[in-house]
């Protein structure tokens, strides 16, 4: 006798913001910056810009964007000046290997850390630009509300317009303020809130810690937490 295991209920895939290791989950401008950082090679002169995250007195990490944890450049500050935390700067220096260690006593393979010795830096202006997408308002509205049944067209338009009125993605996301009253007792407000939460990565508000051989640094995406209140129907 063979028992067939009961099929698991299908659930939509939830994207974790701090675990976006696949290039398809990166925005185009973010991917461009990450690829530029990955092309830095030891032994070469380096001139590159990024965001500062301090690790030790004279060591900081340079990030391609304020919220990219996929790659960073470890920098040793050889100057007498000290850039501010989270500031955007352009550095000039020399890349080299550091902490070279053999993987195994009998192995010819080694592991090491890529370090940039910074001999000059200056404040710079971020050049992040949002790309033009082939994605119109109707597509956005359908993707936001396609799983909500019996949603009135005016409410769907209101949700979509409110979402589009938030500030740019890479700076400080706004939110959607809603007061929902369920006159049908079918739980529609709760379903709307659930679906809006679905498009926001659940770990977006968390403080993410990155470990390096020289210490740790933390990054946080500037995000307004999504709070909701549901007004119950009352009868007298």
N, C-alpha and C positions, 0 to 999 in steps of 0.2 A: 504494500500500500504506500502510495506517495502522497504526501501532504504539500499542497501548494500554498506558499506563504502569501498572506493577504497583501495586496498592493498598498503601498504607502500613499497617503493623500498628497496630491500635487500641491506644492507651494511655490510661489514665485521666488526667483533668486534675489537675494538681498545683497546689495553691494556694500562692502565695508570700505569706508573712505581711506583708512590707513593701511589697507591691504590691496591696493590697486597695483599689482605687480605686472599686469598685462597691458601692453601698449594701447590696446583698443579702448581701455578705460581712461586714458589720459586725454585731456583736451589738446587740440593741435598745437597751440602755443606752448603748452606744458611739455609736450613730447619733443618739440624743437629745442627747448632749453635743456632737457634731460640728455638728449643726444649730444648736444654741444659739450656738456660737462663730461660725458663718457669718452670724448675724444682727447682729453688731456692725457699726455703720455710723459712718464718720467724722463728726465734728461733734456726736456724742451723748455724754452722760455714761454711763460704763460701770461696772457692778458685776457682776463675774463671778469664778468660782473655777476653779482649775486647778493643774497641776503645773509647777514651776519648772525651767527649763533655762537656765543662764547662757551668754551669748554673749560679752559684753564686761564691762568694769568696772561699767557702769550699765545695761546692756541685757540683758534675758533674754526667753526665749520661754515663753509660757504654753500648756500642752497640755491638751486636754480629758481625756485619760487617760494613764497612764504609758507606753502603747505605741501611741498614735495619732500617725501621721506624716502624715495626710491634711491636717491644718490646724493652725495655731498662731497665736498673737497675739504680735506683737513689742511689748515693753513697755520704756519708759524709766523707770527708778526715780528719782523725784525726792525720795525720802525719805532720811533719814540712816541708816536701818536697811537691812539686806541680808538677804532671805530665803535660807534654806539651799537648796542644790542638791537637786532632786527633791522638795522639800517641797510640801505642798498648802496653798495660800493663797487668800484672797479679796481681790481688788484693787478699788480705786475710782480712777477716773481719767477722762481725756478722750481720745476717739479722734480722730485727725486723719490727713491724708495727709502723706507725707514722700517726698522724692526724686522729685518729679514731673518726668517727662521726656517729651518728644514722641517718638512712635514713628517719625515721619518729618518732615523739615523742612517739607514741604508738607501734612502731615496734621493734622487737627484732633483726632486721638486721642492720648491720653496714657496713660502707665503710671506707677504710683506704689505705694508701700508703705504699708500701713495700720499706724499706730503708736498705742499707747495710752500717754499720759503719766500715770504712776501717782503720785498724790499721797498715797495711803494704802493700807495693806494689813495684813492680820492672818492669823495661822495659822487654818486651818479643818480640819474633819474630813471626809474623803471620804464621799460619799453614794452610791457605786456599789453597786448591788444587782442580783443575778442575776435575770432574769425567770423566771416559771414557764412551762415549755414543755409542750406537749401531746405528750410524747415519753416513753413508758414504758420499762421495763427491757428488755423483749423487743425493741423497736425498736432500742435501743442495741446490744444483743448481736448482732443480725442485721447491722446496719451495720458493726460491727467485724470480724465473722468470716465474712461471707457469701461471700467469694471463696476461702475455705480449705476444700478438700474433705477428706472423711474425718476431720474433727475430732470427737473424742468429745465428747458433750454436757457431761460434767463439766469438760473442759478449756476449752470455750467459756465455761461459767459462771465458771470460775476467772479467765479473762482479763478478762471483763466486770466481775466484782466487784472485781478488783484495780485496774482503771482507774477505777472509781467511787470508790475509797477515797482518791484523790489530793486535795490541797487545792483551794480555789476557783481558778477559771481566771484571774481578774484579779490574783491575788497571786503565788503561787509554785507552779507546777505540779510535782507529784511525778513518780514514774516507776513502771515495772513491773519488778520484779526476778524473773527467771525462770531456772530451771535446766532445760534441755530435753534429753532423751535420746531419740535416734531409734532405736528398736528395729526399725523397719520398713525402714531404709536408703532411704527414699523422699524424704528431704530435707524432712520436715514442719517441724522446728524453724526451718529457714531461711525457709520460706514464712511461718510465723507471724510471725517477726521482720520480714519484708518488708512484710507487711500492716499490722502495727502502725505501722511507720515511715510507711506511706502516709497515715495520718490525721494525722501531725504535719508541718506545713510545714517543708521542709528548711532554710529560712533563719531559722527561729525563734530560733536561738541566736546569730545574727550581730549584731555591733554595727552599727547603722544610723546613718549620718551625714546630717543635714539641712543643706542650704546655704541661707543667707539673705544679703541684701545687707550685713549687718553682721558676718557671720562664720558659723561653723558650731557645731552642737551635736550630741551623739550620744545615742541612746536604745537601750536593750537590754531585751528582754523577759526577765524572770527565769524561767529555764527550766532544769531539770536535764537535761543531755544524756543521750540514750538510748544506753547501751552494751549490747552483747550478747556473750555467749560461747556457743559451740556445743560441746557435749561429743560427741565422736565415739565410735561404738561400737567397741570393741576386742575381739579374740578371741585366745585363747592356746591 
